[in-house]
Amino acid sequence: MSDVKTTAVKSTQAAKESYKVVKLMYSRAREAMAKGAPVAWVMVGALAEEMLSTIDVVPIYTENYGAVCAAKKGAEPLLMAAEAEGYANVICGYVRTGIGHAIKRKELGRIPPDVPEGGMADPDILIGSSARCDPRYKWYQALGRYLNVPYCTFDAVTPPPNTDPDEIREYYVAYQVEELRILRACIEKHLGRKIDDDKLMQAVITAEQTRAWWWKCYEIRRAVPCPMPSEDMLSAMTPGLYYPPYQESLDFYKKLYAELEERVKNKVGVVPDEKYRLLWGGGLPPWHSMNIFNFFEDLGAVCVIENCYCPFEPFEDSYKYNDPIERLARWYFHRMTIGYKRALQLGTGDPTVQKLLDWIEEYHIDGMVMHSSVSCRATTIGQIYYKNLIQDYIKIPTLFMESDIVDARDYSEAQTKTNISAFIDTLETQKQKRRQI
């Protein structure tokens, strides 16, 4: 691993401390493995967090490990191990990192040494999800070549965006309830542990509260100057995304909100002079070079909101449902269809575009940044379409950055900085024109 520091300098104290949750995830898993307690490798969007927390199964999120390896400059050997087995370098960087780890684990007969955070503890079960992108089913199936453990999955369905959610809700909720029950039965069967309904409901409630406070931390960033930049929130999202059913995650966001509230009260921003407010409009971040956010800030530009790894508006009707599985399913439908009605009513027809347009107004955005990732089709495809459709409503300068989420081998810091500098010049020209009107 390289000693060159490419992580971003954080503005908030809570964000500086958030990596403790990541370290805790991996250390807990290693301790569990040493004691013979079960460990699960889990995909984001599997909706297994609440279930696992009730039966004391320690989760490791394999996508998170890809990001950790990229940030710690430890991804390349794992990427190359996967590529040597025939996995193309355009396959998701998270996938190749996870498969590379499993390959090396099988070759050595133990967790590979000199990998970030001591590596991923050996799993007793794999829990996958179809949510969001196409490599997911095949990723954990491919791990069967290197790991002899059972595999459960959750089929997460995203309804078509040009539909009225009221008309399709019950059909989709019923399907997701069925899928969650199948997932629950699979986990119980292979781990030999029964998931208690009362404990599961309490886990669901705690997770809802965690996400609600996470949402509050997002909303307060509308303030001018912005109290917290994107690079901070992309660190601080870990408890809400991976550990929502745990009290320590809920406490984390309450503490973060208190800090942000104090910063807003005292008008403490990210930079001394916030000249330009940016929207990270699409694409996962370049985990290998997060310090690029600080380069924006050196030029007076702050990414004040980001369209990735973000919380969702709380599901206010959740209290109506006493079955924890149904409550999870209805929350998930709410999460996946939020904004559908507004997009239809206002004419854009696309909830992502409508959300970006709303944010441009609400967060006083001057420019938009898109990150085109070589290996993440799910968040790269559609970026040009979004940009063009937004231009029909508001003329806003847009920068397209190109690299990858994990693989830094094709990344040029010098070229990226040149492109950013030119983009900032465009923003300044636009501002001067507006002043003259």
N, C-alpha and C positions, 0 to 999 in steps of 0.2 A: 504494500500500500504506500502511496505517495505521501510525503510530509507537507506538500504544497496545500495551503488552506484555500479551499474554494467555496466553503459554506458562507452564507450571508451574515453580516453583522446585524444583530437584532436590535430593535428599538425598545421593546417592552421587556420588563423583568420576567413576566410569566412565560413569554416565548423562549427566553433564554433557559428557563427551567423545564420546558416541555419535553426536552429530549430524555429527561429522567424517566418518563413514561415508556419511551422506546426501550431504554436499557432495562427497565423493569420487566417488560414483556419477554425479553430473551433470557434474562437471568432467572425469572420464575419458571420458564420452560426447562431450562437446564436443571434447576433444582428438582422439578417434578420428575424429569427423566431419571435423575440419580436415585430418587426414592421409589421409582417404579410406578408413579402416578401418571395418568393419561395426558398426552399432549396431542393437540389437533393442529394440522396445517389447514388454514382457512383462506378462502377468497373473500375479498370485499364484496358485499352485496349478497352473501349467502344467508343472511338473516339468522345466523346461528349464535350470535353473541349472547343473547339472553338465555337460550337453552343451555349453552355450555357453562355459563356462570352458575347455574343452579345445581350442577353436578360436579363442580370443582375440576373441570377440564381446562387446562391452560392452553389458550389459543396463540398461534403464531400466524401472522398475516403475511403470506409469501410475497404479495405485491409490495408491502412495506419493506421487506428485506431487500428487494431490488433497489428501492430508493436509498436505503441505508448503505448498501454496497457502493452505489454511485457516489453518494455524498462523502463516503470515507475513502474513495478512490481504490476500492477493492473489488470492483465488478469485473474488470477485464479478464482475469484468469478464469472466472466462472463462465463468462460469455464465450470465451475461446474453447472451453471444455464442451459446451453445448454445440458450438459450431463444428467442432471436430467429429461430433456424432451425426452431423448432417443437418442440424437445425439452422436455417438460413438467417443471415444477419438482419433481415427485415421483419422477423418474428419479434413480437413484443419483448422489450428488454427485461421486463419483470419475469416473463416466462423463461427466457434463456438463463437468467441469473439463477432462478429456482431449480431448473433442470441441471444446470452446471454444478450447483451445490450437491444435488442428489447423485450425479455421476461421480463426483470426487468422493462423496461419502461411500459409495459402493466400492470404488477402487481401493480406498484406504482401509475400509472396514471400521471407520470411525468418522466423527465430524472433522472436516478438513481443518488443519491448523492455519493460523494467520489469516483468518477471514473475519470480517467485521462483527463485532459484538459476540465473539466466540462461536459464531455460526448458529444455525437453526437446530434445536434439539430434535432428536429422532421422533417422528410422529407415530401415534398409534392409530390415527384415522385421518383421512383427507376429506375435507368438506368444501365442495365446489359450488359454483353458481354460473348460470348462463348470462348474468346481468352484464349489459353494456357492450361487450366485445366478443369477437368470434374465436380467439384462441382458447377460451376458458375451458370448454368441455375437453378439448384435446390435450390441454396442458396436464391436468391431473390424470388423465388416461395414460399419457406418455410417461408419467412418473411411475406407473406400474412396472416399467422395465427395470427400475432401480430400487423401488421400495415395495416390500410385500406387506401392504396394509390395506384395509378396506376403504372404499370410496363411496361417500354419500354426496348427493347434489340437490340443489334447489333451483328449479326452473323459474327464474325471475322474468316476468313478462312486462314489456313496456307497451301500453296501448298506442295505437296510431294517433299522431298529434292533431289531426284535423277532425277529431270527434268530440262530442259533448260528453264529459265524464259522467254526468247524471244518467245518461242513456245506457252506458256500458258498465257502470260500477259493479252491479251485483254479479254479473257474469265473471268479471276479472277477479273480484274478491273471492268468489267461490273456488275458482281455479287455484288461486294462491293459497287459500286455506288448505285445499287438498294437498298441494305441494309441500306446505309446511308440516302437515301431519305425516306425510311420507318421510320427510327429512327427520322429524322427531323419532319416528319408529326406527329408522335406520341407525341413528345415533344410539338409541337405547339398546338396540340389538347388538351392535358391534362393541359397545363399551360396557354393556352389562349394568348400566345404571339407569334408574327410573327418574324421569323428569317430573317433579311435583308441580301441580297446577298453581298452587298458592305461591310457591317460590318463583315460578315462572312469571306470574302476574306482577309480583313485586319487582322482579328484574325488568319487566317491560315498563313499569311506571318509572323506575329510576332512570332507565335509558331515555324515556320521553323527557324527563326533567333535565337530564344532561344536554340533550339536543336543543331544548328550549333555551337554556342559558347560553349555549354555543350560538344560537340564532341571535340572541340579544347582543352578544359580542360583535356579531357581523353588522347588525343594524346601526350600532352606535358609531360605526366608522364613516357614516355620512358626514360627520362633523368636519368643519374646515377650521384649522388644518386637520388632516387625518391623524388620529391617534395611534394607528397601527397599520403597517404596510402589509402587502401580500406575503412577503417572505416570512414575516412573523406568523401570520395566520396559517401558512402552509406547514409550519412546525407545530403550531398550537392546535391543529385539527386532529392530532393523533388520538387524544382521549375520546373525542366525540365519534370518530370514525371506527376505532378499533375496540375501545373499552367503555362504551356508554352505560352498561348496567352496573358499573362499580361506583361506589360512593366517592372514591378519590377523584374520579373524572368529573362528577358533578361539582365537587368542591373546587376543582381546578378552574372551571369556567366561572364560578361565582367570584373567585379571586381575580381572574383575568378581567371580568366585567368591572369590578371595583377599581382596578388599576386604570382601565380605559376611561371610566367615568371621571376619575380624578384628572387624567390628562386632558379630557375635553373641557372640564371646568377651568383648568388653568391654561387652556389653549396651547398645550404642548404637542407639537407635531413631530413628524419623522425627520424633517430637515428644517434648518433655521428659516429658510424662505421657500415655501411650497409654491413653485411657479406653475407646475403642470400636474394635473390629476389624471392618472391613467387607469384604464380598465383592462385587466388581463382577460381578454374576451374569449379565449379558447385554447385548448391544448394543455396537457399536463406540463408541469415545470421541468426545466433541465436540472435534475437533482445533482448532476455532476458539477454544475457551475452556478450555484445559487447566488454567488457573489455578483452576478450580473445585475441583480436588482439594486445593489449598492451603486453600481455605475450609473444607472438611471438617476439615482438620488444625488450623485455628485453633480449632475446637470440640472438639479432642481425639480426632477420629476419623481412622483411617488405613485406606485401602483396601489390604489386605495381599495380595490375590490377585485375578486378573481372568480371566474366561472369554472372552477374545478375544485374538487374536494371541499365543497361548500355545504353548509347546513341547509335545511329546508324549513319553510314556515311551519310552525307547530300545528299538529292535527288537533284542532280544538274540540272535536267531537269524540275523542278517544274514550272519555269517561263513560260513554253510553254502553260500552261493550265489556262484558264480564268474562268472556272467554279470551284468554291471552293470545291464543293462536289467531282468532278472528281479529283481535285488536292489532296484532302485528300486520296481518294481511291488509286491513283497512288503512293503517298508517302507510304501508308501502304503496298502495294505490294512490293515496293522497300525495305522497312524495313524487310519484312518477307522472302525475297528471296536473300538478299545480301549475297554474298559468295557462292551461288549455282554453278555458272559457274567455279569459282576457284577450288571448291572441285571436280567437274567433270574433269576439265583439269589436275589437279595434281594427280588424282587417288585415293584420300581418299574416295570420293563419299559422304562424310558426311560433311555438311557445319560447323557444330559445332566443329567437330574434326579438320577440316582444320583451323578454326579460332583460336582454342587453339594452334595448331602447329605454326601458324604464330606468335601468341603472345609470345610463348616460345622463338622464335628467336628474335623478335623485342624488347621485353622488357627484354631480357637477364635473363631468368627465370632459377632458380636453382632447384625449387621444386614446386609441385602442391598440393593444398588443395581442397578436396571435402567435402561438408557438407551434410550428409545424414539426411534428416529431416523426422521424424516419420509421420508427417501429410501433407507433400507436395510431393505427388507422381510425379507431373509434373516435378519437378526439381531434383528428386532423382533417378527415373527410368532412366536407361541409363548411370549412372555414371561409373559403372564398365566396360561397353562396351566402353565408351570413353577412359577410362584409358588404357584398353587393346589394343585398336586400336592405340592410341598414342605411346604405347611401341613398336609397329611395326616400327615406324619411328625414335623414339628417346627414349633412356632409361632415364627416369626422375623419381626420388622418388616422391611418392604420398601418402599423408596422408588422410585417411577417418575419419572425425569427425562425431559423432552421437549425435543428440539431437532433437530439434524442432525449428520452427521459432518463436513460441509464448509460448508454454507450457514448463515451466521449471521444472516440477515435476519429470521428469526422467533424468534430466541433472546432471552429476557429474563433478564439476569443477576439483576436485583432479585427477580423472581418465583422463580427457581431457588434463590437464597439463602434466601428466605423458606421455601420447601418443605424445604430441607435443615435449617434451624434447627428447624422443627417435627418433622422426623424424628429429630433428635438428642434433642429433648425426649422423644419416645416411647422411644428407646433407654434414656435415663436412668430413666424410669418403670419400664421392664421390669427394669432392673438392681436398682432398689430393691425391687421385688416379690420378685425372686429372693433377695435378702439376707434378707427377712423370713420366707422359707419354712424 
